[in-house]
Amino acid sequence: MRNDRDKLHDMLEAIERIERYASQGKTAFEQNELIQTWFTQNLQIIGEAARSLSLEIREQHPEIPWPKIIGMRNILTHNYFEIDFDIVWVVVDQELTPLKQNIETIVRSIP
């Protein structure tokens, strides 16, 4: 059975996969459907891992916007035709680095 530490590592790996292509910038993202799909898929993984974390971990770390992460996963997974790629870019560009840092801190705190 996968534990919280495994799920947090899944989130970190997905963030790192996004970072590989985010460095190409917004123009590359806007012009390349494969990068858009790559980001969407990995954001789904982040959201699914967050959704499956224990309530204990989520309650211990209210600094992370768990409901927003899970809500985005729901939109990306179930409302594909409503995806706003401007929002996806903002999340990738502005929110993944602080999320990564917070998750790394949580992982270090788990025995």
C-alpha positions in Angstrom: 0.0 0.0 0.0 1.3 3.5 -0.9 1.8 5.7 2.0 1.8 9.5 2.3 5.5 9.8 1.7 5.1 7.9 -1.6 2.3 10.2 -2.7 4.3 13.3 -1.8 7.2 11.9 -3.8 4.7 11.4 -6.7 3.9 15.1 -6.4 7.5 16.1 -6.4 8.3 14.0 -9.5 5.4 15.5 -11.4 6.5 19.0 -10.5 10.0 18.1 -11.7 8.6 16.8 -15.0 6.8 20.1 -15.5 9.8 22.1 -14.6 11.8 20.5 -17.5 9.6 22.1 -20.0 8.4 25.2 -18.1 11.9 26.6 -18.5 11.2 27.0 -22.2 8.7 29.8 -21.3 5.2 30.8 -21.9 5.5 31.2 -25.7 6.6 27.6 -26.0 3.7 26.5 -23.8 1.2 28.5 -25.8 2.4 27.2 -29.1 3.1 23.5 -28.3 0.1 21.2 -27.7 2.4 18.5 -26.4 3.7 20.8 -23.7 0.2 21.7 -22.8 -0.8 18.1 -22.6 2.4 17.3 -20.5 1.6 20.0 -18.0 -2.1 19.0 -17.8 -1.2 15.3 -17.2 1.3 16.1 -14.5 -1.0 18.6 -12.8 -3.6 15.8 -12.7 -1.0 13.5 -11.0 -0.3 16.2 -8.5 -4.0 16.6 -7.8 -4.7 12.9 -7.5 -1.8 12.4 -5.1 -3.0 15.3 -3.0 -6.5 13.9 -3.0 -5.3 10.6 -1.8 -3.1 11.9 1.0 -4.3 11.3 4.5 -6.6 13.9 6.1 -4.0 14.1 8.9 -1.3 15.3 6.5 -3.6 17.8 4.9 -4.8 19.2 8.2 -1.2 19.5 9.5 -0.2 21.6 6.5 -2.9 24.2 5.9 -0.3 26.4 4.2 -0.8 24.3 1.1 -4.1 25.0 -0.8 -5.2 21.3 -0.9 -8.8 22.1 -2.0 -7.5 24.2 -4.9 -5.0 21.5 -6.0 -7.7 18.8 -5.9 -10.3 21.1 -7.5 -7.9 21.8 -10.4 -7.3 18.0 -10.8 -11.1 17.6 -11.0 -11.4 20.2 -13.8 -8.5 18.8 -15.7 -9.8 15.3 -15.5 -13.6 15.8 -15.9 -14.1 19.1 -17.7 -11.4 18.9 -20.3 -13.1 21.3 -22.7 -13.3 23.9 -20.0 -9.5 24.0 -19.3 -8.2 27.6 -19.2 -4.6 27.3 -20.3 -3.9 30.8 -19.1 -4.7 29.5 -15.6 -2.6 26.4 -16.2 0.4 28.6 -17.1 0.0 30.8 -14.0 -0.1 27.7 -11.8 3.0 26.3 -13.4 4.9 29.7 -13.5 3.9 31.0 -10.0 2.6 28.3 -7.8 4.7 25.1 -8.4 7.9 26.3 -6.9 6.4 27.2 -3.5 4.4 24.0 -3.6 7.6 22.0 -4.3 9.4 23.7 -1.4 6.5 23.0 1.0 6.2 19.4 0.0 10.0 18.9 0.3 9.7 20.3 3.9 6.8 17.9 4.7 8.8 14.9 3.3 11.7 15.8 5.5 9.4 15.9 8.5 8.0 12.4 8.0 10.0 9.7 9.8 
